[in-house]
Amino acid sequence: MKGCEIVAQANRFYKSFLIFANEDDGFSSSGTPSGYAKILVRDGKGVIDLNVHNLKENPDKLTYRLYIMKNDPNSFLSVCMGTIPVQKNKGIMQWEFDADNVGKTGVPIEQFNAAAIQAQEGSGENVKFKYPLSSCKNSVTSWKKLLNEASNAIKGEAKQCAHNDSAAEQQEIDNDKAGTEERNIAAAEEEQSTCEGISEAVEEGCEINHEEQNETLEAPYCSEDDASGDCIAGNDSSPHVPDNTGDLKMPLPDMGMLRSNFNSSFEPYDPFGSNRKDYKWWKVNNPVQLGNIFHQSSIRAPFFFNPLVMMAHYKYRYLIVGIYEDKTKKRDYMVCGIPGVYGVDDKPFGDLCRWVQIEGNKPRYGAFGYWLIYMEPDTGKILEFK
């Protein structure tokens, strides 16, 4: 997996997040450029929402555009989705497109596996193309040269790539003409993903396998179902987990090492102000570091770094991670919390996570809280709530 872009499909529903990483230098304003693109398709109608930050402004000499790309061993296809107006160093835009025929290329959106923010400097023969941001998760060749060739091929044409014209620019090039040396350059050498450094255990996939969730536990915290008012966040109720440890085929991870790594890497945190002794929490500012710690401690949790989690980190700048000690079962469980606003942010793990609100027991639109998931450290399975 590259660029932490995960796709969810079902009955012509398609959702994809492209988390941008830094590419070419020289385009930062007050901070490092960053951003994302969210692609959503329902019934063949596609929408791309773009949100980028910290891009320097120079409207007279600099034009930003969003390109999406289909980059495979046999061909390269790029489509300019539109021009990005940057104001106060931010670019926020939305484009609609035909999901089955993106940019009138005849290619469906599912086949596009990369995206880049192109910065065009100058005009005519003096034009130069650079790329402040990119998300090229499965690119198999050097996309920059190919996209430059595509851009140069159409730069003299009258038609322009306007923000409301998703079909304005597209070019297909046979990668055989790009040279053997370009084909041998791995995509990883061309990109700096926001998930760079996440271990192989994390990179092997981010999908949630609902069929593998076979354990259940009772709510240790209030959830969106606890509307009676009797439940208090951080109460003393404990999860109940069936005793199926005899079925485990893998040794338990080193929880002592895990605690030590958490203590040395993250800030201790009490997100719910409960002071419960069976929970220990840490505030995570760097999900890459968390992924590496998971790997070092033999914890398999590739699904954790899904697009909604990465989006939450991008938005709120932190996650929370905890260890729950079940003294009855004499077992420890991983607990991960994704910050969000109720009714505004999506559930990062569907029905497998529970909403715990900071203030009040009954879920309230606009209230801040966390989506919690409990995991078996040895298998990486998410535990279901009763």
C-alpha positions in Angstrom: 0.0 0.0 0.0 1.3 3.5 -0.9 0.0 6.8 0.3 -2.5 5.2 2.7 -5.3 5.3 0.2 -8.0 2.7 0.8 -11.0 2.0 -1.3 -14.4 0.8 -0.1 -16.9 -0.5 -2.7 -20.3 -2.2 -2.6 -23.0 -2.1 -5.2 -21.4 0.8 -7.2 -20.6 2.7 -4.1 -17.0 3.8 -4.1 -15.1 5.9 -1.5 -11.4 6.7 -1.7 -9.1 9.0 0.3 -5.9 10.3 -1.1 -3.6 11.7 1.6 -1.0 13.9 0.0 2.7 13.8 0.8 5.3 16.3 0.0 7.1 16.1 -3.3 8.9 19.2 -4.8 10.2 21.9 -2.4 9.7 25.6 -2.8 5.9 25.9 -2.4 5.5 26.2 1.4 4.0 29.3 3.1 3.8 29.3 6.9 4.1 25.6 7.2 4.6 22.4 5.2 2.1 21.8 2.4 -0.4 19.1 3.2 -3.9 18.0 2.2 -6.2 15.3 0.9 -8.7 14.5 -1.8 -11.8 12.6 -1.0 -13.5 10.7 -3.9 -17.1 9.6 -3.5 -19.2 7.8 -6.1 -22.9 6.9 -5.8 -24.8 5.5 -8.7 -22.2 6.5 -11.3 -22.0 10.1 -10.1 -18.6 11.1 -8.8 -17.5 14.0 -6.7 -13.9 14.9 -5.7 -13.5 17.2 -2.6 -10.0 18.7 -2.4 -8.5 20.4 0.7 -4.9 21.6 0.6 -3.0 23.9 3.0 0.2 25.9 3.2 0.7 26.5 -0.5 2.4 29.8 -1.3 0.4 32.3 -3.4 1.5 34.0 -6.5 -1.5 34.2 -8.8 0.3 36.2 -11.5 3.0 33.6 -12.0 1.8 30.4 -10.4 -1.2 28.1 -11.2 -2.1 25.0 -9.2 -4.0 22.1 -10.7 -5.2 18.7 -9.6 -4.3 15.7 -11.7 -5.5 12.1 -11.2 -3.6 9.4 -12.9 -3.9 5.8 -14.0 -0.3 4.5 -13.9 0.3 0.8 -14.7 3.0 -1.1 -16.4 1.5 -0.7 -19.9 0.1 2.7 -20.1 -0.1 6.1 -18.3 -3.3 8.2 -18.3 -3.7 11.6 -16.7 -6.8 13.7 -16.3 -6.7 17.3 -15.0 -9.7 17.7 -12.7 -9.4 21.4 -12.5 -7.5 24.6 -11.4 -7.2 25.2 -7.7 -7.7 28.8 -6.5 -5.4 29.3 -3.6 -6.5 32.0 -1.1 -4.8 32.6 2.2 -2.5 29.7 1.4 -5.5 27.3 1.2 -7.1 25.5 -1.7 -10.6 24.1 -1.2 -12.5 22.9 -4.2 -15.1 20.3 -5.4 -15.5 18.8 -8.8 -18.2 16.5 -10.2 -17.4 13.9 -12.9 -18.7 10.8 -14.7 -17.4 7.9 -12.6 -17.6 5.5 -15.5 -15.9 7.8 -18.0 -13.5 10.1 -16.2 -12.6 13.1 -18.3 -14.2 11.4 -21.4 -11.4 8.9 -21.4 -13.7 5.8 -21.2 -11.8 4.8 -18.0 -13.7 4.4 -14.7 -12.5 6.1 -11.5 -11.6 2.8 -9.8 -8.7 2.4 -12.2 -7.0 5.7 -11.2 -4.4 5.0 -8.6 -2.5 8.3 -8.1 -3.0 12.0 -7.8 -0.8 15.1 -7.8 -1.0 18.8 -7.3 0.8 20.4 -10.2 2.3 23.9 -10.0 2.7 25.6 -13.3 5.2 28.4 -13.4 5.6 30.7 -16.4 4.0 30.4 -19.8 4.6 29.4 -23.3 8.1 27.9 -24.0 9.2 29.0 -20.5 6.6 27.0 -18.6 7.8 24.7 -15.9 5.9 22.0 -14.0 6.5 21.0 -10.4 4.6 19.0 -7.9 4.2 20.2 -4.3 2.0 17.3 -3.3 1.3 13.8 -4.5 -0.5 10.6 -3.5 0.7 7.7 -5.6 -0.2 4.6 -3.7 0.2 2.0 -6.4 2.2 3.7 -9.1 4.6 1.4 -10.8 6.6 3.8 -12.9 8.0 7.3 -12.6 4.9 9.4 -13.0 6.5 12.8 -13.0 8.2 12.5 -16.3 5.1 11.1 -17.9 2.8 13.8 -16.5 5.2 16.4 -17.6 5.1 15.0 -21.1 1.3 14.9 -21.1 1.2 18.5 -19.8 3.7 19.7 -22.4 1.8 18.0 -25.2 -1.3 20.1 -24.5 0.2 23.3 -23.1 0.0 25.0 -26.5 -3.6 24.2 -27.1 -6.3 26.8 -26.5 -8.3 24.7 -24.1 -7.5 25.2 -20.5 -8.0 23.0 -17.4 -10.7 25.0 -15.6 -12.0 24.1 -12.1 -15.4 23.2 -13.6 -14.1 21.2 -16.6 -12.9 17.8 -15.5 -12.2 16.8 -19.1 -10.0 19.7 -20.0 -6.7 17.9 -20.2 -5.8 14.2 -20.5 -3.1 12.4 -22.4 -2.3 8.7 -22.7 1.3 7.6 -23.2 2.8 4.2 -23.6 5.3 3.6 -20.9 7.5 1.7 -23.3 8.4 5.1 -24.9 9.4 6.5 -21.6 12.5 4.5 -21.4 13.5 1.3 -19.5 15.2 3.3 -16.8 12.0 5.0 -15.8 10.2 1.7 -15.5 12.8 0.4 -13.1 12.3 3.3 -10.7 10.0 2.2 -7.9 7.1 4.5 -7.0 8.5 4.6 -3.5 11.5 6.5 -4.8 9.2 9.2 -6.2 7.0 9.7 -3.2 7.2 10.6 0.4 4.0 9.1 1.7 2.4 10.3 5.0 2.5 6.7 5.9 6.2 6.3 5.1 7.9 4.2 7.8 4.8 2.2 8.7 5.8 -1.4 9.0 5.1 -4.1 6.6 2.5 -5.5 8.9 0.6 -2.2 8.6 1.2 -1.8 4.9 -0.2 -5.2 3.9 -3.7 -3.9 4.0 -6.1 -1.5 5.7 -9.5 -3.2 5.0 -11.8 -4.2 7.9 -12.8 -7.8 7.6 -16.1 -8.0 9.3 -16.2 -11.7 9.0 -13.2 -12.2 11.2 -14.7 -10.4 14.2 -15.8 -13.3 16.4 -15.4 -11.9 19.9 -17.8 -9.6 21.8 -17.6 -7.4 24.8 -19.9 -5.4 26.9 -19.5 -1.7 26.8 -16.8 -0.4 29.2 -17.8 3.1 28.3 -21.0 4.8 27.3 -22.0 4.6 23.7 -24.5 6.1 21.3 -26.9 3.5 22.5 -26.7 4.5 26.2 -29.4 7.1 26.1 -30.9 6.4 29.5 -28.6 8.7 31.4 -27.6 6.0 33.8 -24.3 5.4 32.1 -21.4 7.6 33.0 -18.3 7.8 30.8 -15.4 6.1 32.6 -17.6 4.0 34.9 -16.4 0.8 36.5 -18.2 -1.6 34.2 -15.8 -4.0 32.5 -15.7 -5.7 29.1 -16.7 -9.3 29.0 -14.7 -11.3 26.5 -15.2 -15.1 25.9 -12.3 -17.2 27.1 -11.0 -18.5 23.8 -7.3 -18.1 24.5 -6.8 -21.8 23.8 -7.6 -21.2 20.2 -4.8 -18.7 19.7 -2.1 -19.9 17.3 0.3 -17.0 17.8 2.3 -16.0 21.0 1.0 -12.9 22.7 2.9 -9.7 21.9 5.3 -8.2 24.3 2.9 -5.9 26.2 5.7 -4.8 28.5 7.7 -3.5 25.6 4.5 -1.9 24.2 3.9 0.0 27.4 7.6 1.0 27.5 7.5 2.3 23.9 4.2 4.2 24.5 5.7 5.8 27.6 8.9 6.9 25.9 7.2 8.0 22.6 3.8 9.5 23.6 2.3 11.8 26.2 0.3 10.1 29.0 -3.3 11.2 28.6 -6.7 10.9 30.4 -9.1 11.8 27.6 -12.2 11.1 29.7 -11.1 12.4 33.1 -12.1 9.1 34.7 -8.8 8.1 36.4 -9.7 4.5 35.9 -7.0 2.1 37.0 -7.7 -0.5 34.4 -7.0 1.9 31.5 -3.9 3.6 30.5 -4.0 6.2 27.7 -1.5 8.0 25.5 -1.9 10.9 23.1 -0.5 10.1 19.7 0.7 12.9 17.5 2.5 10.8 15.0 0.6 7.8 13.5 3.7 6.6 11.7 5.5 6.2 15.0 2.5 4.3 16.3 2.6 2.0 13.3 6.3 1.3 13.9 5.6 0.5 17.6 2.9 -1.9 16.7 5.3 -3.6 14.4 8.1 -3.8 17.0 5.7 -5.2 19.5 4.4 -7.9 17.1 0.9 -6.3 17.0 -0.9 -6.8 13.7 -3.3 -3.9 13.1 -3.1 -3.1 9.4 -6.7 -2.0 9.2 -6.2 0.7 11.8 -4.6 3.0 9.4 -7.6 3.4 7.2 -8.5 6.6 5.4 -11.0 7.8 8.0 -8.4 7.4 10.7 -5.8 9.3 8.7 -8.4 12.0 8.0 -9.2 12.4 11.7 -5.5 12.7 12.5 -5.1 15.3 9.7 -8.1 17.2 11.1 -7.5 17.0 14.8 -3.7 16.4 14.8 -3.8 13.5 17.2 -5.2 10.1 18.1 -5.4 8.3 21.4 -4.2 4.8 22.1 -4.7 2.8 25.3 -4.3 -0.5 27.1 -7.2 -2.1 28.9 -6.3 -4.6 31.6 -9.0 -7.3 32.1 -8.1 -8.5 35.6 -10.7 -11.3 35.4 -9.3 -12.8 32.2 -5.8 -11.7 33.0 -5.4 -10.3 29.6 -4.6 -6.9 28.1 -6.4 -5.4 25.1 -5.5 -2.6 22.8 -7.9 0.4 22.7 -7.6 3.0 20.0 -9.6 6.2 19.9 -10.3 8.4 16.9 -11.4 12.0 17.8 -14.4 13.3 16.1 -17.6 15.4 16.2 -20.8 13.4 16.5 -23.0 13.6 13.4 -20.3 15.4 11.5 -17.4 12.9 11.2 -17.9 9.4 9.9 -17.5 6.3 12.0 -13.9 5.1 11.1 -14.8 1.4 11.7 -18.5 1.3 11.1 -20.5 -0.6 13.7 -17.4 -2.1 15.2 -16.6 1.1 17.1 -18.4 2.9 20.0 -19.0 6.6 20.5 -17.7 8.0 23.8 -18.6 11.6 24.4 -16.6 14.0 26.5 -19.6 15.7 28.0 -22.9 14.1 28.6 -24.1 10.6 28.1 -26.7 11.0 25.3 -25.1 11.5 21.9 -25.6 15.1 20.8 -25.0 16.5 17.3 -21.8 18.6 17.3 -20.5 17.1 20.5 -16.8 16.2 20.7 -15.7 12.7 21.6 -14.0 9.5 20.4 -14.8 6.5 18.4 -13.3 3.6 20.3 -12.2 0.2 19.1 -10.9 -2.7 21.2 -8.4 -5.1 19.6 -6.8 -8.4 20.5 -3.1 -7.6 20.4 -2.1 -11.0 19.2 -4.5 -11.3 16.3 -5.4 -7.7 15.5 -9.1 -8.6 15.5 -11.6 -5.9 16.5 -13.8 -7.0 19.4 -17.5 -6.5 18.9 -19.7 -5.0 21.6 -22.8 -6.7 22.9 
